[in-house]
Amino acid sequence: MKQKDVLVTGSSRGIGRAIALYLAENGYNIILHCSKNKERLTGLKEEIIKKGVSARVLSFDTSRREETQKVLLDDIEKNGMYYGIVLNAGIAKDNPFPAMEDAEWDDVININLNGFYNVLKPLIMPLIQERGGRIVVMSSISGQCGNRGQVNYSASKAGLIGAAKALSQEVAKRKITVNCIAPGIIETEMTENIPEEAVKAVPMKRMGTAKEVASLVNYLLSEDAGYITGQVIAVNGGLYL
């Protein structure tokens, strides 16, 4: 396969890090991303390069539109347009709705949902001009069925599903696919303190792994997935059907 460039937002840890490594192992050049402190991705960048592909690091806050647009447009002007875009950057600030602070709502919506617009808006016309490409959006089981204490997070992740479905219809004729992945309970830093009862509620009786999510991203980027678009694919061990 001709090596193709893939941007993975939020790739410094957890699912994003696993995606970057898995895609590198499968021959993709990786554009890593973090919101600040590019140095913390130095080790991951070097690890990816050792796999025989290229890697570089971009730093921008996905909630800041002008900053995001400038960094991305400067990068593609210098290095060319990406083949794949994996929208993984996101945060959670959980609180019961009556106790939720304005900032907890705004921060989650701005990064998780507005980040979709801020990242894709400057890239969509260059991608259309390429007449082919892949967009993978990381939603969540919380965006499908909701979750107590996560009204803000659930709203942002449900919004991503609607946005991805609509965009998939607009760009399908240009051979661009847009799909969502909805992970359930995945073993990362974010789930270190999850109650044992929550894991027992999963029919498979375990957490998923970041690698299991990454392998699905890899498939959705492949030529074999060229007729799959506008879909929400769950990786949740049967927790929500």
N, C-alpha and C positions, 0 to 999 in steps of 0.2 A: 504494500500500500504506500502511495505517496504520502509522506508525512504531512499532517494537517494540524493547524493551530487551533487550540481550544482554550477559551477563557473560562476559568472557574472562579467565581466570586466567593469570598469567604473561605479561602482554602488554607488557612493557617492551622486549623485543627479539626478534629471530629470528622464528620461526613465529608466536608470539603477537602480535607487533607487526603482522606482515603480515595476520593474520586480522582484527585490529581495524580496520585501514585499509580492507581489502577490504569488510568488512561495512558500514562507514560509507558507503562509496561506493555501496552497494546499499540505503541508506535505513534502516539500523538505528541506534538509539541505543546507544552503547557504554558499558559499565561496565568501566573499566580496572582492572587489579589488579597490585600488586607486593607483595613480602614486607616491604619497608621503604623509606624514603626516597621518599615520594610525589612529591617535587619532580622526580625524574628522568623522570616521566611528563608533566610540564607541557607540554613541546613537542608530544608526541603528542596530548595532549588538545586543544590549540589547533588542531592540524592537522585533527583530526576535526571540530571545531566548524565550521571553515571549509567543510566539505562539506555543511553545512546540517542536521546532526543534533546531538543533545546528547551530552555525554560528562562523566563524572565519574570520580574515582579512589578506589579502596578499597585500604587497606593492611592486610594480615594475613599471618601465617605459616600456610600450609595444614597444617603438621604440628601446630599448636597448636589443639586442638579448641575450647576455651572461647573463645579469642580470635577464631577464625574464625566461630563461631556468633554471638557478640555483634555483630561488625561486619556480618555479613550480615543478621541479623534487624533490627538498627537501620536498615539501609539500605532494606529492603523495607517496613518499617513507615512510613518517611518517603516513599518514592518509588513503592511498589507492586512487585508481583512481576515477575520477569523472564519474558520469553517463551522465551529461549534461554540455555543454560549451556554454555560451551565450557571443558572442563577441560584446560588446556594446561600449567599450572605443573608443572615437574619439574626434576630435577637428575640428573647422572651423576657417579659417583665410581668410575672404572674401576680394576681391579686384578685380577691372577690370583687365583683363589680361595684358594690356600694362603697368599698374602700379604695377603689382605684384612683390614683392621682392623674391629673391631666397629662403630666409628662410621661407617665407609663403608657397611656393610650397613644399619645402623639409619637413617641420614640419608636414604638413597635410598628405603627402604621407607616411612618416615614421611611424606616429602613426596610421593612419586609415588603410592603406593598408599593409605596412610591419608588422604591429601589428598582422595581420591575420597569417602570416608565423611564426612570433616570438612566438606567443602563441601556435599555433596548432602543430608546428613541434616537440617539445619535448613531446607532449601529444598524438599524433596520433597513434604511435605504442602501447603504453599502452592501448589506447582505443580499438584498433583492437584486442588486446589480450583478452579483456573483451568480445568480440563478441557481441557487442550491445551498443548503446548509441545515444545521440542526440547532434547535433551542430546547433546552431541558430546564424546567422550572421546578424547584423543590418546594412543594407544598407540605402538607402534614395531615395525619389522621384527624387532627383538631380542626382542620378546615373542611373535613367531610362530615363529621358528626358533632363537633363542638366539644368543649371540655370545661368542667367547672374551674373557676379561677383563671380562665384564659379567654375572656371575652375579646380582649384586644388581639391576642395571638390568633384565635380562631377566625376573627374577622379578616385579619390580614391574609391568612392562608386560604380562606375561602375566596377572597378577592382575587388571589393569584390564579385560582382555578378558572374563574370566570374570564379573567383577562387572557389567559393562555388559550382557552377555547375560542374566544373571539378572534384573537390574532391568528390562530391556526387557519381559520377560514379565509382571512385576508391574504395570506402568503402562500397558500397551498399550491396555487398554479405556478409559482416560481420554484417549486421543488424544495421548499423549506418546510420542515416539520416542526411543530411546537407541541410538546407533551409535558405533563406534570407527573411527578413522583410524589406519593403521599406516604412517607414512612410512619410506622407506629413507634413503639418503644425500641430505640436503637441504642446500643451500648456505646456511649460517648461521655465526655466530661459533663454534658448537660443532664445526664440521667444517673449520675453517681449516687444521688440521694433519693432515688425513687423508691417508694415503699415496696416491700416484698409482695404485698397483696396485689399490687398493680401488675407485677410480672406473672403472678399466679392466674390472673384473669385472662392472660393470653392463651388461646387454645394450644399453642405449641409449647407453653410453659417455659419460655425463655425470651430474652431480649434478642432482637436482630443485631447483626453486625454491620458496621459501616461498609465493609467490603461487599456485603450482599446488596446494599444500595448502589455502590459504585459499579458493580457488574451490570446492573440494569441501565445505568447511565451509559456505560460503554456500548451496550446493545442498541439503545435508542440513537446513539451517534453513528451507528454502522449503516452501511448500504443495505443490509438485510432489513432494516427498519424503515425503509423509504416509503412504505405505504401505511405507516402508523402515524396519525396526527390527531390532535385535539383530545387525547386520551388522558385519563387519570389512572395511574397504575399504583396500586397499594403494595407496600412491603411491610406487613404488620402481623404476620404469624396467625392470621385469622381473627384478630381482635375486632375488626369491623368489616362486615361483608356487604 
